[in-house]
């Protein structure tokens, strides 16, 4: 019997190249009472240390740089006189188990490991090791006993040795071995002489009635003596001479003959391979083969156990659902092998972010989860989430390719959010999706509002599936107008959903659900068919030919058969191909470039027109504009909305128009809602517009009435042979506006007045203005700020400040940067101000006629005039 004191003073060495693993095992052993624990991260010193200290157990990692675990065991073999090594192998690759045993290891555990399992195996090995030391004390006495007993059993020797199974004959009273066959010697690695006379418990032979018992006492055998009975099959583990356990299935039979001692006959068959297969299957069923972490099944089971414990302890359980952001880009660019390597490296970092009592699992793909089993509060969950995010900050080394990722994390808590594992993980997943929607690289807690949104989305998804089969979808059509002629130029088909009980549902609410669920492929085919059917009805119903543009989603282009769908719809409804136009996003074009070119080329050959929708928000590459058979570009509404007030938007729109025309492409601007937007685009030579200024999307019958009415755009203002001299006055004081209007009216100018910069921008878009007179101090935007934007959008204008504000620093800076032509102060002298405005118009026409850029003062004129003139 090994005492507790002997056990806890056993000498133990931990060998692992990862300091975090060493610290973990040292903490585990020291906290449970072991006194003589040493550790090293250098495997090369192990043999020398063992020769000096004679360790009772060496906990050895297999995969280490410089010298692996197998080399270490080879170096230890000359130091051990027995056949076994006091080595417990720890590794994350279970397929090395058999090789480790062949190399001399006593036992094997897999990473990540269970602390209770590790301590149990360590205790078992130490007990066997200490028992083995005492073995030699008993050999002499036992050897004599064996010689006496084997005499009467010699007649069975030949028969017993002929079988490959191990046969054991035991005295039913003392439970000592009377005889064994060669199979038993081979199985347990003992010479026959050493086995004879040993007790059954010494070899791990259990009582026949006690299944799998490894330390049954001899009294169990005595209690089993009785009439001869049929064989009894049990499974247990026998102990080899080198203290390696051998799993066997053993048949026991009690043999009794009159006048002779009762004998227990045991026939054992090695089932190591079967056990290994079972253990491998068990591991595969509960652990992820790539990372070694618990898989979804084991994670759910562990969470259920944690919740059961938390109910008794009044603890909180925190679940973190972690998804790597843009992991697909790694797989697509570097390949799946390096993607798997990234997941392995991340799982290692993830384990280091939590404590030993917490659980890390891989739920599939790039999704991981944590169970924080301590009674933590919300801030502890935040701390762990931030630790996970920080773990991703350092680049991953993927075969020389550095990769940096972020993670989106959802957090749900027991019992605050849910009380069962399935709901808790579902809520954490929901919170993770919210973190992705918020911009990624962050975390979100689950709230009841999220749950409502999830249920609402699920309800919408089910309703959309019914809508497609129940004819609830319909198309409205928004007109397009030619900016050069003002005439009707076609329509864009826009999807609507007449949902029962809800009324009209607009695309922004349900199209994302169609795309996420894949229903967009079926709906896209329906749109093409419905549009062609409507073209046919207009064509044959008196409205006449109407060109209809339909949007093609990325998934529809990738997963559907677009070419066949278009050809079938045209043929089915007998519609000319030139009346159908396809609008694709830049993402859809680039998803499979070669296939896209083939499909679009085939459709172009039959007369289909192709437009790029939302241009400027995706790739916006000249390369693909040259490669693909494209007819039109659509300027995204994001650039049209503020085109009359935002110089950047105006510059982008003008650049798109200029580039498209150089490539012989037509340009359509969408989202035109005001007359100034219209006129600015018209002056910028845009070809077509669509938007609420001309018409909202209309049902088919209303659209037909609009076409037949001949309605068109209003003509451009001031479109006569000789443009008038136009003066724009901007001042928030209406009295000043009235005074200046009266002053300059006598000079024959076309005078425009605006009480704010916003109103002034609208007038600039509507009219060709040569000279602008602006007050400096206005709400929202100063005069110099306003004129700086005007300089970018209308560089030919002559820009003048007229103000009573005497702070000249900003004004001087604007003059130096060319934003302001002149600065005049209030109050003004009427005669001198009129003369200077005439000079400004003269300067404009001089510059315009000479080809000079407006706003760049004439050098001769500037030399004769000061930069700032005070007009009293």
VOKOLTI-582951 format. One record per residue (C-alpha): z, y, x. Coordinates in steps of 0.5 Angstrom, whole numbers, padded with zeros to 4 digits, always signed. Layout:
<nodes>
ZYX ...
</nodes>
This chain:
<nodes>
+0000+0000+0000 -0002+0007+0003 +0003+0012+0002 +0002+0019-0001 +0004+0022+0006 -0001+0018+0010 -0006+0020+0006 -0005+0027+0006 -0005+0027+0014 -0011+0023+0015 -0016+0027+0019 -0022+0030+0016 -0028+0033+0019 -0033+0037+0015 -0040+0038+0018 -0045+0043+0014 -0050+0048+0017 -0048+0053+0011 -0042+0056+0012 -0041+0057+0004 -0041+0050+0003 -0036+0049+0009 -0031+0054+0006 -0032+0051-0001 -0030+0044+0001 -0024+0047+0006 -0022+0050+0000 -0022+0044-0004 -0019+0040+0001 -0013+0044+0003 -0012+0046-0005 -0011+0039-0006 -0006+0037-0001 -0010+0035+0005 -0007+0038+0012 -0011+0036+0017 -0018+0039+0015 -0023+0041+0021 -0030+0044+0020 -0036+0046+0024 -0043+0048+0023 -0046+0045+0029 -0047+0038+0028 -0048+0037+0036 -0041+0037+0037 -0039+0032+0032 -0039+0026+0037 -0035+0029+0042 -0030+0031+0037 -0029+0024+0034 -0028+0021+0041 -0023+0026+0042 -0019+0026+0035 -0021+0019+0032 -0023+0022+0025 -0021+0018+0019 -0027+0021+0015 -0033+0026+0017 -0036+0029+0011 -0043+0030+0013 -0049+0034+0011 -0056+0031+0012 -0061+0036+0013 -0059+0041+0019 -0063+0045+0024 -0063+0042+0031 -0059+0035+0029 -0060+0032+0022 -0054+0028+0019 -0058+0021+0021 -0058+0023+0028 -0050+0025+0028 -0049+0018+0025 -0053+0015+0031 -0049+0018+0036 -0042+0016+0032 -0044+0008+0032 -0042+0007+0040 -0035+0010+0038 -0034+0005+0033 -0032-0002+0034 -0033-0004+0027 -0039-0004+0023 -0038+0002+0019 -0038+0009+0020 -0032+0014+0017 -0038+0018+0014 -0039+0021+0007 -0046+0024+0006 -0047+0030+0002 -0054+0032+0000 -0059+0035-0005 -0064+0029-0004 -0061+0023-0008 -0067+0019-0005 -0064+0019+0002 -0058+0015-0001 -0061+0008+0001 -0063+0011+0008 -0056+0014+0009 -0053+0007+0008 -0057+0004+0013 -0055+0009+0018 -0048+0007+0017 -0045+0012+0012 -0039+0009+0007 -0041+0013+0001 -0046+0018-0002 -0045+0024-0006 -0051+0029-0009 -0051+0037-0009 -0049+0040-0013 -0043+0036-0014 -0037+0035-0018 -0030+0037-0015 -0026+0031-0019 -0032+0026-0016 -0031+0029-0009 -0024+0028-0009 -0024+0021-0012 -0029+0019-0007 -0025+0022-0001 -0019+0019-0003 -0022+0012-0004 -0025+0012+0003 -0019+0014+0006 -0015+0009+0003 -0020+0003+0005 -0020+0006+0012 -0013+0006+0013 -0012-0001+0010 -0017-0003+0015 -0013-0001+0020 -0007-0005+0018 -0012-0011+0017 -0011-0014+0024 -0004-0015+0023 -0005-0021+0018 -0011-0024+0021 -0007-0030+0025 -0003-0032+0019 -0009-0032+0015 -0013-0036+0019 -0008-0041+0020 -0008-0042+0012 -0015-0042+0011 -0016-0048+0016 -0011-0052+0012 -0015-0050+0005 -0022-0051+0008 -0021-0058+0010 -0021-0061+0002 -0027-0057+0001 -0032-0059+0006 -0035-0063+0002 -0038-0057-0003 -0040-0054+0004 -0048-0056+0004 -0049-0054-0004 -0045-0048-0004 -0049-0045+0003 -0056-0047-0001 -0055-0042-0006 -0057-0034-0004 -0052-0032-0009 -0044-0031-0006 -0039-0036-0008 -0032-0035-0008 -0027-0041-0009 -0020-0038-0010 -0013-0041-0011 -0011-0040-0018 -0004-0038-0016 -0004-0034-0010 -0011-0031-0011 -0013-0033-0004 -0020-0035-0002 -0020-0042+0000 -0027-0042+0001 -0034-0038+0001 -0041-0040+0002 -0046-0037+0007 -0048-0032+0001 -0041-0029+0001 -0041-0028+0008 -0048-0024+0008 -0046-0020+0002 -0040-0018+0005 -0041-0018+0012 -0035-0022+0014 -0035-0028+0019 -0033-0034+0015 -0027-0035+0019 -0024-0028+0017 -0026-0028+0010 -0022-0035+0009 -0014-0034+0007 -0016-0026+0005 -0013-0025-0002 -0018-0023-0008 -0016-0016-0009 -0017-0015-0001 -0024-0016-0003 -0025-0012-0009 -0025-0019-0013 -0022-0017-0020 -0019-0021-0025 -0024-0025-0030 -0021-0021-0036 -0021-0014-0033 -0028-0012-0033 -0030-0008-0026 -0023-0007-0024 -0023-0006-0016 -0015-0007-0014 -0013-0013-0019 -0006-0016-0017 -0005-0024-0016 -0001-0024-0022 -0007-0023-0026 -0010-0029-0024 -0004-0033-0025 -0004-0031-0032 -0011-0033-0033 -0009-0040-0031 -0010-0045-0037 -0015-0050-0040 -0022-0050-0037 -0027-0045-0040 -0034-0043-0040 -0036-0038-0035 -0034-0031-0036 -0039-0025-0034 -0037-0019-0031 -0039-0013-0027 -0035-0010-0021 -0035-0008-0014 -0034-0012-0008 -0031-0009-0001 -0036-0010+0005 -0032-0011+0012 -0035-0004+0013 -0032-0002+0007 -0038-0001+0003 -0038-0002-0004 -0043-0008-0006 -0044-0008-0014 -0044-0015-0017 -0044-0019-0023 -0040-0025-0022 -0039-0031-0026 -0032-0033-0027 -0030-0040-0029 -0023-0044-0028 -0023-0051-0025 -0017-0055-0027 -0016-0063-0025 -0010-0067-0026 -0006-0067-0020 -0010-0062-0016 -0009-0054-0016 -0013-0050-0020 -0019-0047-0017 -0022-0040-0019 -0030-0041-0018 -0034-0034-0018 -0041-0034-0017 -0043-0026-0015 -0050-0023-0015 -0052-0017-0012 -0054-0012-0017 -0055-0006-0012 -0062-0004-0013 -0061-0005-0021 -0055+0000-0020 -0059+0005-0016 -0064+0005-0021 -0059+0006-0026 -0056+0012-0022 -0063+0015-0021 -0065+0015-0028 -0058+0018-0030 -0059+0023-0025 -0066+0025-0027 -0064+0025-0035 -0058+0030-0033 -0061+0034-0027 -0067+0038-0025 -0071+0035-0020 -0073+0041-0017 -0067+0045-0016 -0062+0039-0017 -0058+0044-0022 -0056+0041-0029 -0062+0041-0033 -0062+0043-0041 -0059+0037-0043 -0053+0037-0039 -0052+0044-0039 -0051+0044-0047 -0046+0038-0046 -0042+0042-0041 -0042+0048-0045 -0040+0044-0051 -0034+0042-0047 -0032+0049-0044 -0032+0051-0052 -0028+0046-0054 -0023+0047-0048 -0023+0055-0049 -0021+0053-0057 -0015+0050-0054 -0014+0056-0049 -0016+0062-0053 -0021+0063-0047 -0028+0067-0048 -0034+0063-0045 -0039+0068-0043 -0047+0065-0042 -0052+0069-0038 -0059+0067-0040 -0063+0069-0033 -0071+0070-0033 -0075+0072-0027 -0079+0078-0028 -0087+0077-0027 -0086+0070-0024 -0093+0068-0026 -0096+0073-0021 -0093+0068-0016 -0096+0062-0018 -0102+0065-0020 -0103+0069-0013 -0099+0064-0008 -0100+0057-0012 -0095+0053-0015 -0092+0049-0009 -0089+0056-0006 -0087+0058-0013 -0083+0052-0013 -0080+0054-0007 -0078+0060-0010 -0075+0057-0015 -0071+0053-0010 -0069+0059-0006 -0067+0062-0012 -0062+0057-0015 -0059+0057-0008 -0057+0064-0008 -0055+0063-0016 -0050+0058-0014 -0047+0063-0009 -0046+0068-0014 -0041+0064-0018 -0034+0060-0017 -0034+0053-0017 -0031+0052-0024 -0037+0056-0027 -0044+0052-0028 -0051+0054-0026 -0056+0050-0030 -0064+0051-0030 -0067+0051-0037 -0074+0050-0035 -0079+0054-0032 -0077+0060-0029 -0071+0060-0034 -0064+0059-0031 -0057+0060-0035 -0049+0061-0033 -0043+0059-0036 -0037+0063-0034 -0031+0058-0036 -0026+0063-0034 -0022+0068-0039 -0027+0073-0037 -0028+0080-0041 -0034+0084-0041 -0034+0087-0035 -0033+0081-0031 -0040+0079-0034 -0043+0085-0032 -0041+0084-0025 -0044+0077-0025 -0050+0080-0028 -0051+0085-0022 -0049+0080-0017 -0055+0076-0019 -0059+0082-0019 -0057+0083-0012 -0058+0076-0010 -0066+0078-0012 -0066+0084-0007 -0067+0081-0001 -0074+0078+0000 -0076+0071-0001 -0079+0068+0005 -0085+0063+0002 -0089+0060+0008 -0089+0067+0011 -0091+0071+0005 -0085+0075+0003 -0084+0076-0004 -0079+0080-0008 -0077+0079-0015 -0072+0082-0021 -0069+0078-0027 -0068+0080-0034 -0061+0077-0036 -0058+0076-0043 -0051+0076-0045 -0047+0072-0050 -0040+0071-0051 -0036+0066-0055 -0033+0067-0060 -0035+0074-0061 -0042+0072-0062 -0042+0065-0064 -0038+0059-0063 -0043+0053-0062 -0047+0052-0056 -0054+0052-0059 -0053+0059-0062 -0050+0062-0056 -0055+0060-0052 -0060+0062-0057 -0057+0069-0057 -0057+0070-0050 -0064+0068-0050 -0065+0074-0055 -0061+0079-0051 -0066+0077-0045 -0072+0078-0049 -0069+0085-0050 -0068+0086-0043 -0075+0085-0041 -0077+0090-0047 -0073+0095-0044 -0077+0095-0037 -0074+0089-0034 -0069+0088-0028 -0063+0089-0032 -0058+0086-0037 -0057+0086-0045 -0051+0084-0049 -0053+0080-0055 -0051+0084-0062 -0052+0083-0069 -0058+0088-0069 -0062+0083-0065 -0060+0077-0069 -0063+0081-0075 -0069+0083-0071 -0070+0076-0069 -0070+0073-0076 -0074+0079-0079 -0079+0077-0073 -0079+0070-0075 -0080+0072-0083 -0086+0076-0081 -0089+0070-0077 -0088+0065-0083 -0091+0071-0088 -0097+0072-0083 -0099+0064-0083 -0099+0065-0090 -0103+0071-0090 -0108+0068-0087 -0109+0063-0092 -0108+0067-0098 -0113+0073-0097 -0108+0078-0096 -0111+0081-0090 -0116+0086-0091 -0120+0091-0086 -0121+0099-0087 -0126+0103-0083 -0125+0109-0079 -0131+0113-0078 -0134+0116-0072 -0138+0122-0071 -0144+0124-0066 -0141+0131-0063 -0148+0133-0061 -0151+0133-0068 -0145+0132-0072 -0147+0126-0076 -0144+0120-0078 -0145+0115-0072 -0141+0108-0075 -0134+0106-0076 -0129+0102-0073 -0126+0096-0077 -0118+0096-0077 -0114+0091-0079 -0109+0092-0085 -0104+0087-0089 -0103+0087-0096 -0096+0084-0096 -0093+0082-0103 -0087+0085-0104 -0088+0090-0098 -0094+0094-0099 -0099+0096-0094 -0097+0094-0087 -0100+0097-0081 -0102+0094-0075 -0097+0096-0070 -0092+0092-0074 -0095+0085-0074 -0101+0085-0069 -0096+0084-0063 -0093+0078-0067 -0100+0075-0068 -0101+0076-0060 -0095+0072-0059 -0096+0067-0063 -0103+0066-0062 -0105+0067-0069 -0109+0073-0066 -0115+0068-0064 -0116+0066-0072 -0115+0073-0074 -0120+0075-0069 -0125+0070-0072 -0124+0072-0079 -0124+0080-0077 -0131+0079-0074 -0133+0075-0080 -0131+0080-0085 -0134+0086-0082 -0141+0082-0082 -0140+0081-0089 -0138+0088-0090 -0144+0090-0086 -0149+0086-0090 -0146+0088-0097 -0147+0096-0095 -0154+0094-0092 -0156+0091-0099 -0152+0095-0103 -0155+0102-0102 -0150+0105-0097 -0155+0103-0092 -0154+0101-0084 -0147+0102-0082 -0145+0100-0075 -0138+0097-0074 -0134+0096-0068 -0129+0090-0068 -0123+0090-0063 -0123+0083-0059 -0116+0081-0057 -0115+0078-0050 -0113+0071-0052 -0119+0071-0057 -0123+0072-0051 -0120+0067-0047 -0118+0062-0052 -0123+0062-0057 -0131+0061-0057 -0133+0069-0058 -0140+0068-0057 -0141+0062-0063 -0136+0066-0067 -0141+0072-0067 -0147+0068-0068 -0145+0064-0074 -0142+0071-0077 -0149+0074-0076 -0153+0068-0079 -0148+0067-0084 -0149+0074-0087 -0156+0076-0085 -0154+0082-0081 -0158+0085-0075 -0154+0084-0069 -0155+0092-0067 -0150+0093-0073 -0144+0090-0069 -0141+0093-0064 -0135+0089-0060 -0129+0093-0057 -0125+0090-0051 -0119+0092-0047 -0120+0092-0039 -0115+0086-0039 -0119+0082-0043 -0125+0083-0039 -0122+0082-0033 -0118+0075-0035 -0124+0071-0033 -0129+0075-0030 -0135+0070-0029 -0134+0067-0036 -0134+0074-0039 -0140+0077-0036 -0144+0071-0038 -0141+0071-0045 -0143+0079-0046 -0149+0078-0043 -0151+0073-0048 -0149+0077-0054 -0153+0083-0051 -0159+0080-0051 -0159+0079-0058 -0157+0086-0059 -0149+0087-0059 -0146+0093-0056 -0140+0093-0052 -0135+0098-0051 -0129+0099-0047 -0123+0100-0051 -0117+0105-0049 -0120+0106-0042 -0116+0109-0037 -0110+0105-0039 -0112+0099-0035 -0116+0097-0029 -0120+0103-0029 -0125+0101-0024 -0132+0103-0022 -0133+0096-0020 -0132+0092-0026 -0136+0098-0030 -0142+0096-0026 -0141+0089-0026 -0140+0088-0034 -0146+0089-0039 -0142+0095-0042 -0145+0101-0047 -0139+0105-0048 -0132+0108-0046 -0127+0110-0051 -0122+0115-0048 -0115+0113-0050 -0111+0117-0055 -0106+0118-0050 -0111+0123-0046 -0113+0126-0053 -0107+0128-0056 -0105+0134-0051 -0112+0135-0048 -0112+0142-0050 -0105+0144-0047 -0104+0139-0041 -0109+0140-0035 -0108+0133-0033 -0110+0130-0039 -0116+0135-0039 -0118+0133-0032 -0117+0125-0034 -0122+0126-0040 -0127+0130-0036 -0127+0125-0031 -0128+0119-0035 -0134+0123-0039 -0137+0125-0032 -0137+0118-0029 -0139+0115-0036 -0145+0119-0036 -0147+0118-0029 -0147+0111-0031 -0151+0112-0037 -0145+0110-0041 -0143+0114-0048 -0136+0116-0049 -0132+0116-0055 -0126+0120-0056 -0121+0117-0061 -0115+0120-0064 -0118+0127-0065 -0114+0130-0070 -0115+0138-0069 -0121+0143-0069 -0119+0145-0062 -0119+0138-0059 -0126+0137-0063 -0129+0143-0059 -0126+0142-0053 -0129+0135-0053 -0135+0138-0055 -0135+0143-0050 -0134+0137-0045 -0140+0134-0047 -0136+0128-0050 -0141+0124-0055 -0137+0121-0060 -0130+0122-0064 -0126+0119-0069 -0120+0121-0072 -0116+0124-0077 -0119+0131-0077 -0126+0128-0080 -0123+0122-0083 -0117+0117-0084 -0119+0109-0084 -0122+0108-0091 -0123+0102-0095 -0130+0099-0096 -0132+0103-0102 -0129+0110-0100 -0133+0109-0093 -0139+0108-0097 -0138+0114-0101 -0137+0118-0095 -0143+0115-0092 -0148+0117-0098 -0145+0124-0098 -0148+0126-0092 -0141+0129-0089 -0142+0132-0082 -0138+0136-0077 -0137+0143-0077 -0142+0147-0072 -0139+0149-0066 -0136+0157-0067 -0140+0162-0063 -0146+0158-0062 -0151+0164-0062 -0156+0166-0057 -0152+0171-0053 -0144+0169-0053 -0140+0175-0054 -0135+0178-0049 -0129+0175-0052 -0122+0178-0050 -0116+0173-0052 -0109+0177-0052 -0103+0173-0052 -0096+0176-0054 -0090+0174-0058 -0089+0181-0060 -0094+0182-0066 -0093+0190-0066 -0096+0189-0058 -0102+0185-0061 -0103+0190-0066 -0103+0196-0062 -0108+0192-0056 -0113+0190-0062 -0114+0197-0064 -0114+0199-0057 -0120+0194-0055 -0123+0194-0062 -0127+0200-0060 -0130+0197-0054 -0134+0192-0058 -0130+0185-0056 -0129+0179-0060 -0122+0180-0060 -0117+0173-0061 -0110+0174-0061 -0104+0169-0060 -0097+0170-0061 -0095+0163-0057 -0098+0159-0051 -0099+0154-0056 -0103+0158-0061 -0107+0161-0055 -0109+0154-0052 -0112+0152-0059 -0116+0159-0059 -0119+0157-0052 -0121+0150-0054 -0125+0153-0060 -0128+0159-0057 -0131+0161-0050 -0126+0166-0047 -0128+0171-0041 -0121+0175-0040 -0114+0173-0042 -0109+0179-0043 -0102+0175-0043 -0095+0178-0044 -0090+0175-0038 -0084+0174-0042 -0085+0169-0048 -0080+0163-0051 -0082+0156-0048 -0087+0158-0043 -0087+0164-0039 -0094+0168-0038 -0095+0166-0031 -0094+0158-0033 -0099+0159-0038 -0104+0162-0034 -0103+0157-0028 -0105+0152-0034 -0111+0156-0036 -0113+0156-0029 -0113+0149-0028 -0117+0148-0035 -0121+0154-0035 -0122+0156-0028 -0128+0161-0030 -0123+0166-0034 -0120+0172-0032 -0113+0172-0032 -0109+0178-0033 -0101+0179-0034 -0099+0185-0038 -0091+0186-0038 -0085+0190-0038 -0082+0185-0034 -0081+0188-0027 -0079+0182-0023 -0085+0181-0019 -0083+0175-0015 -0086+0170-0019 -0092+0174-0021 -0094+0175-0014 -0093+0168-0012 -0098+0166-0018 -0103+0172-0015 -0103+0169-0009 -0104+0162-0011 -0110+0165-0015 -0107+0164-0022 -0107+0171-0024 -0113+0176-0023 -0109+0183-0024 -0102+0185-0026 -0101+0191-0031 -0094+0194-0033 -0092+0196-0040 -0092+0202-0043 -0100+0202-0041 -0104+0208-0041 -0110+0207-0046 -0116+0210-0042 -0114+0206-0036 -0113+0200-0039 -0119+0200-0043 -0123+0201-0036 -0119+0196-0032 -0121+0191-0038 -0128+0193-0037 -0128+0192-0030 -0125+0185-0031 -0131+0183-0036 -0136+0186-0031 -0132+0182-0025 -0133+0176-0030 -0141+0176-0031 -0142+0178-0024 -0138+0172-0021 -0142+0168-0027 -0148+0170-0025 -0147+0170-0017 -0145+0163-0018 -0138+0164-0015 -0132+0160-0018 -0129+0165-0023 -0122+0167-0021 -0124+0168-0014 -0124+0176-0013 -0130+0179-0010 -0129+0180-0003 -0132+0187-0003 -0128+0189-0010 -0122+0186-0008 -0122+0190-0001 -0122+0197-0005 -0117+0195-0010 -0109+0193-0009 -0107+0187-0012 -0102+0190-0017 -0104+0196-0021 -0099+0200-0025 -0102+0203-0031 -0098+0208-0034 
</nodes>
